Amino acid sequence: MLDVEVVRMTEKPVELLGDSEDNSVRLRGRVSSAPVERELPSGALITTFRVTVPRARTPMTTGSSQVSDWVDCVAWSGRTRRNVATWIVDDRVEVGGALRRRFFRAGDGSSTRLELEVLTARRARVRASPSSERA
């Protein structure tokens, strides 16, 4: 995965790190929809979930009251599926992988979805259980 250094914006051209083949994504956020395992018509098992990430202020978001964005995530490997299956809503997590556009049939037509194919996943902090919050 590519490490990115934050630099001060200038009027000079910006040199991008990596190469044209780079499609590495790392997100840190919270689980906002519980992981769900399902079988695709192809027979492949996947686990899908959603991660919400804080929205940084940029020229595009200036003036917006939205404070976060969400990203649909999908785990394909058995190891990653088993790992994320233990996550619950509000867990703080870090996921890494690559952006993928997936095409599928929906009703009478076809549809597409842009997702993060999760290749690495770890829980950063577990949400406190309701019983421990009362203690």
N, C-alpha and C positions, 0 to 999 in steps of 0.2 A: 504494500500500500504506500502511496506517495505521501510524504510529510510535506505540509505546506507552511511556509513562513508568512506571517502577516506583515505587509509592508505598507508604508505611507503612500497614499496616492499622489502622483505628480502628473504633470502634463507630458512627461516623457513616455514613449511607448513602453508597455509592460511586457516583459518576457514571461511566457507561461512555462511552468515547470512540467516535466513529464514529456511524453511524446504523443503523436496523433493516435496511438493505439491505447492510450490510458483511459480507463473507465473505472476508476476506483472511488468508492464513496464510503465515508465513515460518518455515522450519525450518533449523537448522544442526546437522549431525550427520555420520555416516559412512555410506557405502554398505554395506549388509549383505547385499544380494542383487544380483548383476550384472544390468545392464539387458538385457532380452529384448524384441526387436521381434516383433510378431505381427499377423496380419490378423484382424479381427473378421468375423463372418458378414455384416455390413453392407458389408464391403469397406474399412472404415477401418483405417489402420495406426496402431498404438499401440506405445509402448515402456513397459514396466513395470519397476519396480525398488523396492527397499525402503530406507528411510533409518532408522537407529537414532539416537535422541536421548537424551541423559542425562536421568534422571528427577530432578526437583527434589523436595525434601522439602516436602510439604504435609500438611494434616490427613488427606487421603485416603490418602497413601502412608506415613504414620508407622507403623512396625512392619513394613513390607514389606522383604524383602531384595532385591527387584528394583531394579536400579540404572539401567535404561534402558527405553525404549518404542520400538516400531517403527511406522512409518507406510508403508502401501502408496502408491506414487506412480505416476502415469501421465502420459506426455507425448503429446500429440495432434498438435501442430504439427510440420511437417517440420523446422524450424530447431531446436526444442527436442529432438526425437528424435535428430537428428544430434549435438547437443551431448552429451547424456547417454549416447549409445552408446559414447563413448570412456572412460567411467568404469569403474573396477574396484572390487572389494570392498576396503574400508578407505580409499578416498579420502574426504577431508573435503570436504563440499559444503554449499552453501546453496541451497535451493529455495524458490520463492514461488508462490503460486497460490490456489486456492479449494477448499474441501471439496465433494465431489460424491458422491452416492449413485448407483451404477450398478446397474441390474437386468440380469440375463442368464439364459439357460437353462443348467441344469446337470443332466445326466442326464434323469430323467423329470419334473423340476420346474423351478422358477425359483429364483434366488438373488439376493442383493444384496451389495454391497460398498461400504464408505465409503472413498474414496481422496482423495488430494490431486491435483487436476488441476494439473500443473506448467506454469506460464506463464513463469517465469524460472528459470534454473539456472546455477550457476557452481561450478567446482571451487575449493575454498579451499586445499587442500594435497594433493599427490599422495603416495600411499603409496610408500615407498622400495622399489625392486625388490630381490629377494633377492640379486642379484649385487653391488649397491652396499652392502648391509648387511655383506657379508663383507670388503669392501675396508678 
